[in-house]
Amino acid sequence: MKSLALFVLTTALWTSGVSASEETPSRAAGPRLKLAMVTADKFSRTEQTVFPSDFPRIFAVYQVADAAQGTKLKAVWIADRVEGLEAKTKLTEGESTFSAKGEYMGAFSCPRPPKGWAAGTYLVELSVDGTVRKTLSFRVEKQ
């Protein structure tokens, strides 16, 4: 029975053109997010997912690897389920274009609205070259 299973596996690998020692990539090579999190300041590497309504500015920190010159990273801030707002209301967006090949770290931010953050859940969609690669979530609670 074991030899039959080995034969089937070997045949499948041989016909697919993949040897047993090769690793098949899970996606095409190119820019990838190594780190993405919501934090209390742009220098923090500690994720924070709950904020008070009077918090001055919320940050989405990122690290992108294998970026080519001209790679675009975009952040869209969305009020997902928030008191007083229609679901999935876009708050703001920001975009960075990388000037050279390499690895980049940075942050996008969203300032506190004039009347404070409304209680509820928020999202930050991070897109690389137009494709959403990561959706971050955070919550604002009434004080």
Secondary structure, 3 states (H helix, E strand, C coil): CHHHHHHHHHHHHHHHCCCCCCCCCCCCCCCEEEEEEEECCCCCCCCCCEEECCCCEEEEEEEEEEECCCCEEEEEEEEEEECCCCCCEEEEEEEEECCCCEEEEEEEEEECCCCCCCCEEEEEEEEECCEEEEEEEEEEECC
